[in-house]
C-alpha cells in the first residue's frame, strides 16, 4: 500500500490535532455557556419564588401567587411559568393549570437539606410557615438549601427550582425550550464551522509543509543529476534553516568523497586496461608463432591453441573495460560517419551463422535495404554484435533468432530469440556490469556480464536507447533505437 506524501501527512496531522483541540475547546465552551445559562435561569427562579412570599403564608392564596408570577412574564409568555406546592410530608397542596402532563407532581422529589447559614426561627414568629414578611405571616425565610434541575417531557424542557422551609415546599418551573434551542443553535453553528476551520488549518499545514520541504526538493533535484557523468554537481547552500544547511554540507561532503573514489576507480580501470594491451598483444604474437612452429596435431600445438584462445578472451575483456572506463569518464570518442546499417546487420548475421550452426538455429530477417545512420561504425558494430551473439548463445537447439529494422520515425533494431527467457527478478539488473543471469540453461555459457553493459553505454553515447522490450519463456526481445541524424 502506497503511503501518502509527507506533505499531505503533515497537512492531515495538522487538521487532526487542530480538530481535537477545537472539539475540546468547543465542548468546554458549550458546557460553560450551558452552566451560565442554567445559573441565570436558576437566579430568576429563586427571585420569582421569593417575590411574594406572604401569599404562601395564607394557603388560600396559591392561585393569586400563580397569577402574580404569570403577570410578571406578561401575556406573550403565558404558560411559561409553572407552580407546584407541597407540604413537608410530600402531599400536593397546589398545582398550576399549565403543569406539563409529562411530569408527575407526586414524583417530583422535594426533599431539601437544612441551610446552616440561615438562623433558626424564634417562637411566635409565624410558626415557621411563611417565606417572608406579608399578610398572614411573620418574617420567615427559606431555611432549606434550594435545589435546581432540568426535567424533560416529550415536547418541552423545564428548569425546576425547589425552595422551602420546615412546613412547605415551593417548586417554580420556567420553560427551558428557548434557552435549550439557543444552546443547540450555537452548538450546530460551531459544528458547521469546524469543517471550514479544519480545511483552512489543513491548507495552512500544506503550505507550511511545502515551504519547509522546499530545500529538500532542491536537494532531490541535485541528487538526481549526480550520475557517473555528473559527479561535479553540488547542492547549493541554503541559509533558511541551520538543520537544512548542515544536511547540505554533509551531502556535499559525501558527493566529494564519491567523486574522488569514482575518479580513482576509473583511472585504475583505464590504466590497467591500457597497460595490459601491450603484453597481451605480445603474448598473442608469440603464441601464433609457436603454433606455426609446432608439429601439426602435436600436444604442444593444442596447448598453444588453447592459450591463444584465452589470450584473445583477455584482450576482449580488457578492451571492453577500457571502453567502459572511457564511457564513465565521458571520454568515449566517436568517429562519426554515415553507416549503411542494413548492410552492416547482414554482415553481422553472416558471422553469427557460424556460431549458430552447431545448435541448428535459424535466422528470420526483416532488414529493409538502404537505411543509413550516423555514428561510430566500430562501436555500433560491437553493440549490435553483442545483442546478436547473446540471442544465439542464450537460445535452445533448433530455435530461431529474429532481426527487425524499422527506419521511421527512429531507427529501431529489434533482436529476438526463442530462448528460455530472463527471470523477472533478474530483468532489472541485466544491464549491470558483471551480472549474469543464474539459470540452468545458461550456467555453462562463457562471458563475464559486460556485453549488455557495454552495448548500453555505446548506445547512450550515440544518444540512443537500449531496452529489454519483453522476456518470457520462448520469447525474448531487445530493442535498440537511434536517431537518424543525432547531434553528436
N, C-alpha and C positions, 0 to 999 in steps of 0.2 A: 504494500500500500504506500503510495507516494504521499509524503508529508507536505503540508502547505509550506509556503516560503516563510523564511524567518521574519520578513517584514509583515506578512499577514498575521503570523502568530503574535507579534508584538501588538498589532492593532487589536486583535481579538482579546488578548490578555488585558490590554488597557480598558477595553469595553467591559470585560468581565469584572475586573477589580472595581471599576467605577460603578458598574451596576450594583455590585454588592454594597458598596458604600452608599450609593443613592437610595437603595432599597432600605438599608438600615436607618439612614437619616430620615427618610420619608416615614418609616414606621414609628420612629421615636417622635418625630414632629406631630404626626397624626395622633399619637397617644397623648402627648402633652396638650394638644389642642382639644382633644376629647375631654381630658381632665379639666381643662379650663372652662369649657362649655358646661360640663356637668356641675362644677363648683358654682358657676354663675347661676344656673337653674336652682341649685340647692339653696343658695343665698336668697333667691327670690321666694322659694317655697317657705323658708324659715321666716321671711318678712311677712308673707301672707298669713302664716299661722299665728303670728303674734300681733297682727294689726288690730284686731278687735277681740281680745281675749275675754272681755267682760261678758260677751254673749254666750260664751261657753259656760260661765258660772250659772246661768239660768238655762236649764235644759230645754225649755220651750222655745228657745230662740235659735235652734240649729238651722232652720230654714232661712232665717234672716242672715245668719253667718254665710251660708252658701250664696245667697243673693248678693251679699256685700262683696264677696270675692269675685263673682261674675261681673258685678258693676265695675270693679277696678280694671278689668281687662277690656271692657267695652262690648258693645253688641256684636261687632265683627268677630270677636273671639269667643262667642258663646259656645259653651260645651268644651272649652279648652282647660277648664279647671274642674276637678272632681274632689269630693269631700267624703270622708268616712270617719265616724266617731265610735269608739268602743270604750267600754269600761275596763277597769283593771283586770277583770276576770275574762276578758275577750268577748263579751256579749256586744253585739252590734246595736248601737243606740240610734245611729242615723247613717243613711247612705244617700248621696245626692242622686238626682234622677239621671244624670249623664254618666253614672258609673258604668264602665265598659263591661259587657257580658263575659268577656274572656278572662276577667279577673274576679275570682270569688271573694267577696268581702270577708266571709268567715275564715278563709285560708290565708288572709293577709297576716303575717307574723308581726304583732305589735309589741313584742317584748323589748324592753328598753332597760339599759343599765342606769344606775344612780350616778348622777353627776356630782362628784365630791367637791367641786368648786362652788356649788350653789348652797347657801346656808339653809338649814332646816327651818320649817315654818314654826312660828310661835303658837301656842294655844290661843284660840279665839281669833285667828287671822283669816277665818273664812273656811275652816275645815280642810284647807288644802285642796279645794276642788276647783278654784279659779286659776286663770292664767295671767292675771294681772289686774290692775285697778279697773273698775267698771261697775255697771249696775249688777247688783246681786252678789258681789264677791269682793274680797279684800285683795290686798297686794300680793297675789300669788304668782310665783314664777315657775318656769319649767325646771324641774329638778331631776329630769331624766336626760340621758345623753341621746340627742336626736340621731336618727339613722336614715340613710337615703339609699335607694337602689332603683334600678330600671326594670320595669315589667313590660313584657311584650305580649300582644294579642295577635290574632290573625291579620288584623288590618290596621293596627296602631301601636304606638310605643308611648309609654308613660313613665315619667320620673316621679317617684313617690317619696315623700318625706314624712317620717313618723316622729311626732313630738308628744310629750305628755308629762303628767305628774303622777302622784300616787293613786289618783282616782280615775283619770280619763286618759285616753289615747286619741290624739288627733292625727289623721292621715290626710295630707293635702297632696294632690297629684296635678302635675302640669303635662299637657300634651307635648311629647318629645319628638313628634314627627318632623317638624321643621328643622329642629337642630340636627336630628339624625340625617335628614335629607341634605342639609348643608355640608355636614361632615362627609357624607358619601360622595357629594359632588366634588369636593376638594380632593378626596381620595382618587376618584376617577380621572380628574384632570391631571393629577400627579402621575398616575399610571399611564395616561396617554402621552404625557410629556416625556416620560422616561425613555421610550424608544428613540425619540428625536435626540434627546441628550446623549444617549449611548451611541447613536450614529455619529454625532458630532465628535464625541470622545474618540470613537474608532477612527474617524477621518483624521483627527489630530494625531492619534498614535501612529497612523500610517505615514503622515507627513514627517513626524519626528523620527520614526524609524528610517524613512527614506533619507533624511538628512544625515542621520548617524551612520547609515550604510554607504553613503556616497564615497568616502575614502576607500572602502572595501571594494567597490566597483572599479575604482581606478586601479587598485592592486590586482584585481582579477583580469582586467583588460591587459595590463602589462604582463602578467604571468602567462597569458595566452600567447603573447608574442615571443616568450622566451623559448626558443627552439634551438636545434643544433646550429641553425644559421642566424639566430638572433639572440645569442647569449650576451650581447653588449647592451641589451635593453635593461633599464633600471626604473624602479618605481619612483616617480617624482616625490620630493619631500613635501610634507604637509605640516602646517602649524596649527591645525584645527584642534588637535587633541594630543596630549602627551602620550597616551597609550597607543594611539594610531601611529604617531611619529616613531615610537620605539619599535612597533611591529614592522614598519617600513625599513628601519635601519637593520633589523635582524634579517629580513628577507633579502635586502640588497646585499648584505654580507654573505648570505648563503649563495646567492647567484654569483657573486665574485668567486667564491671557492669552487662552485660548479664549473664556471668558465675556465678557471685555471686548470682544474683536473681534466676537463674535456679537451682543452688545447694540448695538454701534455699527452693524453692518450692518442690524439690524432697524430701528433708529431711522432710518437713512438711507432704507431702503426704504419705511417708513411715511410719513416726512415727504415724500419725493419723490412718492409716490403721492397723498398728500393735497394737496400743493401743485399738482399737475398737474390735479386735478379741476376747479378753478375756471376756469383758462384754456381747458381743453378744452370745458367747458360753454359758455363764451362763444363759442368758435370754432364749436361746433355750432349755436348760435343764429344767429350771423352767416351761416353757410353756408346754413341753412334759409331765412333771409330773402332771401339772394342768389339762391337757386334760384327762389323765388317771383317775384322781381323780374325775372329774366332771361327773354327771349323763349322760349316753349316750343320745344324742339328745337334751340336755338341751341348753338354750340360752348361758349359761356360756361356754359350750364346743365349741359352734360355734364361740364365741368371741375369746377364746383361740386359736382355729384353725386358725382364720384369723391373729391373732397376730403372731403365729408361722410362717405362710407363709411369712409375711412381714419381720420377723426377718431373715429368710433364704435368702430372697431377699437382705437384707442389708449385710449379710455375703458374698454373691456372689459379691456385688458391692465392698466391702472393699477388698476382695481377688483380684479382677481384678485391683483395684487401686494400691495395693501393688505390683502386678506383673508388671504393667506399670512403677511404680516408679523404680523398680529394673532394668527394661529394659532401662529406660532413663539414669540411672547411670552406665550402663554397668555391673551390678552385678546380672544379671539373670543367676543363676547357673543351668546347665543342668546335669541331671543324665542320661548319655548316656548309651543306651543298644540296643540290637537287637530287633526290633519291627516287628511282623508279621502284616504289615499294612493292608493286605486283611482281616484278621480275625478281626482286630480292627474296620475296617469300617463296617463290617457286624454286629458287636455288637452294634455300634452306630445307625445303621439303625433300629435295633430291638427296641431300646429305642425311636427312633423318630417316629416309627409307632404308639405308644400310643398317642403322641401329634397330629399325622395326622389323627387319626381315626375319630375324630369329624367332620372334613371337607372332609372326604372321599378322601384323597389324596393318590395316588398310587406311588410306588417306582419302577423305572427302573434301574437295577443294571448291571454293566459290570465290575466285580471285579475278575480278574484272581487270582487263589489261589497261595499261596507260595511266595508272594512278600514281601521282607524284607527291612527294612530301619533302619539306626542308628539314635537315637535321644532320647529325653526325653519323655517317654510314657505319663506321666500325662499332660505335656504341649501341646504335639501334639494332645492329645485327646480333650483338651479344644479348640484348634484352629479349628479342624475338626468338633467338635460337634457344635460350633458356626455357621459354614457355613451351616451345615445340618439343624439346627433348624431355621436359618433365611430363608432357602429355603422352610421350611414348613410354618412358620409364614406369610411370605410375598408371599402367593400363593392365588389362587382362589379356592373356593369349587369345588371339583371334578377334580382338577388339578393333576399334577404329578411332581415328583422330580427325576431327573436323576443323577446317580453317576457313574463316569467312572474312571478307574485306568489304567494308562499306565506305564510300568516299564522301558522302554528304549527310549532314552539314559538316561533320567532323570525319576524320579518317579513323575508323574503328576496326581493329583486328581482333576477332574472337577466336580463341583456341579452346576446343572442347575435346574430351576423351570419354571413353566408356569404362573408366576405372572404378575402383571401389568407393570413391568419394572421400571427402575430408570430413572427419567427425565434427559435429557442431562446436564442441568445446575447443577444438584446435583451430577453427576457422579465423577467430580474431587475431591469432598470433602467427599466421603463416608467413607474414612479411617481416617478422622479427629475425634478426641475424642469429645464425647458428641454431635456429629452432627447426626441429624435424618432427613430422607427424609420426606418432607412435602407433603403428598398426602392423598386424602380422604380414599383410600383403606387401608392405614396403620396408620391412625391417632389414632386408638384405640389400637394399639399394645403396649405391655409392652417393657421396655428397656430404657437405658439411652444413647445409642450410643457408647458403649465401646467395644462391641463384635468384630467388624471388626478391630478396632484399636489394641486390644489385640491379635487377631489372626495374624495380620501382624507382630507385634513385636516378637511373638513366632517364626514365620516362619523365620524372619530375623535373630534371634538368632541361628537358625539351618542352616544359610547360604543359605536359600531358597528364594522363591519369591511368593507373593500372589497378584494377579491382578484381576480386573474386565475384563473378556475376552470380553463380549458383553452384551448389555442390550437393549431390545426393548419390547414393549407390547406383552406379551405371551411367552417371552423367555429371560431369564437372566442367565448368566453363570459366575462363579468364577473359577479360575484355581490356584491351589496350587502346586508348583513344589519344589522338594527336590533332593539333590544329593544322590545317593545310599550309598556312604560312605564319608560323609563330614569330613573335618579335624576340629573337634570341640575341 
